[in-house]
C-alpha cells in the first residue's frame, strides 16, 4: 500500500506541478515580452491589472477545486448521481460568474483601471489589458473547471498536457502579436486570453469520446450546492485572490515610495513569485484528488501519509527555488530589464532576495489549507487562507514599509507567512487529534 500511495502521489503531483507552472507562464510570458517590446510602462500596466486576473482565476479554481473535491468524495462512496449533480452545479456557477465579469469588462474597465491605481502614463495600456481579459473570462473559468474535474476523473496526464500546450500557444502568440504584428498590450492579453481556449479544446476530445465519468444531471438545491463547493474550494480562491490583493496594496505603497520604477521592479518579483506559487499550488492540487478519495473511503491514515509527502515535496522545492533565485538574481532581472535601468535592477535584486524566503513558510500554508478542504474540513482551510490572504499581510505591509521603506515592503511577505505557519501547524495538530480520537 505504501508504494501504491507514493506512486499515486508522484503521478498526480508531478503532473499538476508541470501543468500549473505551464499555466502560470500565461502571465510570465506577458511579463517577458512586454518588458522587451513595450518597456517599463508596460510592466507597470500589467502589474496594475494583475489583481483582476487573480480574482478571475481564483474564482475558477474555487469552483473547480471545491467541486472536484466533492465529486471525488461522492464518487468514492458510490453515489454517482449526486457526483454528477455537483458538476452541473459547478457549470452553472461558472456561467453566472462569467456573465458578471463580461458585464464588468464592457462597462467598468476604465473605472477598475483607475481604482487599481493606473495614472495617465499607463491608463490606456491598463484599460486594454483589463477589458480583453474580462471579455474572455469564460475561457479562463471553464478551463479551470474542466482541468480540475478531468484530473479528479483519473486523467491527470491530460490535464497537465492541456495546460502545457495552452501555455506554449500563449508564448508563441505573445511573440507573434507583440513583435511581428506590433499589437502592443492588446497583443499580449489576446495571446493570454486564447491560451485557455486551446486547453479546453484538448480536454473536450475526452468528452466527445465518452471517457468522462462526470456529466450533466438534474440537480436540486442549486444554491446550497454552490455554497458547499465554494466552502471546499475557498482556500484556492483566497490563495489566488490574496496574490492580487497583495499586489494591489504593494503597488499603492511602492508608488508612494519609488513611483513607477518601483512598481515595475515589484512587477518582476511578483511575476516570478506567481510561477513559484504555482509549484506549491500544483503540489496541493496533486494531493487533493487522493485525499478526497481516501476521505470517501474513510481512510485517514492514507490521507495523513499523502499530506506528509506533500509537505516534504514543498520543503525541498522551497530550498531549490531560493538557491536558484539567489544565484541567478542578475540573470533573472536582466531578462525583464532590457534597457539596463540601474534603479530598476537594484530594487528588483533586493526584492528577490528578501521576498522569496517567505516561500519556505507559504508552501506549508498552501498545502495545509488545500488538505483541509480536500478532507471536507472547510473551516480550518478558510482560517489559514484568510489569515495569509488578508488579515496578516496587509497590516505587515503598511507597518513594515513605514519603518523600513522598501526593505519593509519586501520583508512583509516572509514575516506574515511565518506568523500564519504557527496557526496552520496548530490547526493541523488539533484536527489530527480529533480524527485519532474517533
Protein Blocks (a to p, Z undefined) as FASTA:
>chain_A
ZZmmmmmmmmmmmmmmmmmmmmmmmmmmmmmmmmmmnojmlmmmmmmmmmmmmmmmmmmm
mmmmmmmmmmmmmmmnopaklmmmmmmmmmmmmmmmmmmmmmmmmmmmmmmmmmnopafk
lmmmmmmmmmmmmmmmmmmmmmmmmmmmmmmnopamlmmmmmmmmmmmmmmmmmmmmmmn
onojmlmmmmmmmmmmmmmmmmmmmmmnopafbdcdddehkllmmmmmmmmmmmmmmmmm
mmmmmmmmmmmmmmmmnommlmmmmmmmmmmmmmmmmmmmmmmmmmmmmmmmmmmnopak
lmmmmmmmmmmmmmmmmmmmmmmmmmmmmmmmmmmmmnopaklmmmmmmmmmmmmmmmmm
mmmmmmmmmmmmmnopaklmmmmmmmmmmmmmmmmmmmmmmmnommlmmmmmmmmmmmmm
mmmmmmmmmmmmmmmmZZ
